[in-house]
C-alpha cells in the first residue's frame, strides 16, 4: 500500500519560509518522479515543482511553475524516501493546501491527472 505523508505546513507571515516534507512508503521511491502541487480555495489543483527520479542534482533535475522559480526549491533524498519543498519569500497568494504526488509515467507532471499517487496534503497559510 502506497502512502505519501506530507508535513511542515503552517501559518507564516509574508516573506517567511517553510520547508515541506513528504515521506513515501510502499513503493520503490527512486523509480518515481515526485512533485508538489497546491490547491487554493475555489481553485484547481496546480503543479508547483517536480524532481526527476535520479535526484535533484543540477538544474535539469528539477522544474517549477513560473511563480515558484527563484523562491522554491524541490529536492529528494532517495535513501530516506523523502521529497522536500523549501519555500522562501512566501506571499499571501501561496496560501493553499500543498500535496505531494508520485508518478512512474513519462508524461508531463504539469497535469495532475498524470500522477499515480497522492498524499492528503498540508495547509500553508501566508498572512499579509
C-alpha positions as CSV (number, residue, x, y, z in Angstrom):
1,X,0.0,0.0,0.0
2,X,1.5,3.3,-1.2
3,X,1.5,6.1,1.3
4,X,2.6,9.7,0.9
5,X,2.6,11.7,4.0
6,X,3.2,15.5,4.0
7,X,4.3,17.6,6.9
8,X,5.7,21.0,7.6
9,X,2.7,23.3,6.7
10,X,1.6,26.1,8.9
11,X,1.0,29.8,9.3
12,X,3.7,32.1,8.3
13,X,4.0,35.9,7.6
14,X,4.7,37.3,4.2
15,X,8.3,37.0,3.4
16,X,8.8,34.0,5.7
17,X,9.9,30.5,4.9
18,X,8.6,26.9,5.3
19,X,10.0,23.5,4.5
20,X,7.6,20.9,3.5
21,X,8.4,17.2,3.6
22,X,6.8,14.2,2.1
23,X,7.6,10.7,3.3
24,X,6.9,7.9,0.9
25,X,6.3,4.2,1.7
26,X,5.1,1.2,-0.2
27,X,6.8,2.0,-3.5
28,X,10.3,1.9,-4.9
29,X,10.9,5.6,-4.4
30,X,13.8,6.0,-6.8
31,X,11.6,4.7,-9.6
32,X,9.2,7.6,-9.3
33,X,9.3,11.2,-10.3
34,X,8.0,13.3,-7.4
35,X,6.1,16.5,-7.5
36,X,4.4,19.1,-5.3
37,X,1.1,20.6,-6.2
38,X,-1.2,23.1,-4.5
39,X,-4.8,23.9,-4.4
40,X,-6.2,27.2,-3.1
41,X,-9.9,27.5,-2.1
42,X,-12.1,27.6,-5.2
43,X,-9.2,26.9,-7.5
44,X,-8.0,23.9,-9.4
45,X,-5.0,21.9,-8.3
46,X,-1.9,23.2,-9.9
47,X,1.7,22.0,-10.4
48,X,4.3,23.7,-8.3
49,X,7.5,21.8,-8.6
50,X,8.9,18.4,-9.8
51,X,12.0,16.4,-9.5
52,X,13.2,13.5,-11.6
53,X,13.9,10.0,-10.4
54,X,17.6,10.3,-10.1
55,X,17.7,13.2,-7.8
56,X,17.9,16.9,-7.8
57,X,21.5,17.5,-8.8
58,X,21.8,20.2,-11.4
59,X,19.1,22.4,-12.8
60,X,18.0,19.8,-15.3
61,X,16.7,17.5,-12.5
62,X,14.1,19.9,-11.2
63,X,11.4,22.1,-12.7
64,X,9.0,24.7,-11.4
65,X,5.9,26.7,-12.2
66,X,6.9,30.3,-13.1
67,X,5.5,31.7,-9.8
68,X,7.8,29.4,-7.8
69,X,11.1,29.9,-9.7
70,X,13.7,31.6,-7.5
71,X,11.7,31.2,-4.4
72,X,11.0,27.4,-4.0
73,X,13.4,24.5,-4.2
74,X,12.4,20.9,-4.5
75,X,14.8,18.2,-3.5
76,X,14.7,14.5,-2.8
77,X,16.6,12.0,-0.6
78,X,16.2,8.6,-2.2
79,X,17.8,6.9,0.8
80,X,15.2,8.4,3.1
81,X,12.3,8.0,0.6
82,X,11.5,11.7,1.2
83,X,10.9,14.7,-1.0
84,X,11.2,18.3,0.2
85,X,9.9,21.7,-0.8
86,X,11.8,24.6,0.6
87,X,9.7,27.7,0.2
88,X,11.2,31.1,0.7
89,X,9.8,34.7,0.3
90,X,6.3,33.4,0.8
91,X,3.4,35.5,-0.4
92,X,-0.3,35.5,0.5
93,X,-1.0,34.0,-2.9
94,X,1.0,31.0,-1.9
95,X,-1.7,30.1,0.6
96,X,-3.1,26.7,-0.3
97,X,-3.1,23.0,0.6
98,X,0.1,21.5,-0.7
99,X,0.1,18.0,-2.0
100,X,2.9,15.6,-2.7
101,X,2.5,13.2,-5.6
102,X,4.4,10.5,-7.4
103,X,4.3,9.2,-10.9
104,X,6.1,6.4,-12.8
105,X,4.9,7.7,-16.1
106,X,6.9,9.6,-18.6
107,X,4.1,12.1,-19.4
108,X,4.2,15.6,-18.2
109,X,3.9,16.3,-14.5
110,X,2.2,19.6,-15.1
111,X,-1.1,17.8,-15.5
112,X,-2.2,16.4,-12.1
113,X,-4.1,13.6,-13.9
114,X,-0.7,12.1,-14.8
115,X,0.2,11.4,-11.2
116,X,-0.2,7.9,-9.8
117,X,-0.3,8.5,-6.1
118,X,-1.2,11.5,-3.8
119,X,-0.8,12.5,-0.2
120,X,-3.6,14.0,1.8
121,X,-2.0,17.5,1.8
122,X,-0.7,20.0,4.3
123,X,-2.1,23.5,4.7
124,X,0.1,26.5,4.1
125,X,-1.3,29.9,5.1
126,X,0.7,33.1,4.4
127,X,-0.6,36.1,6.3
128,X,-0.2,39.6,4.9
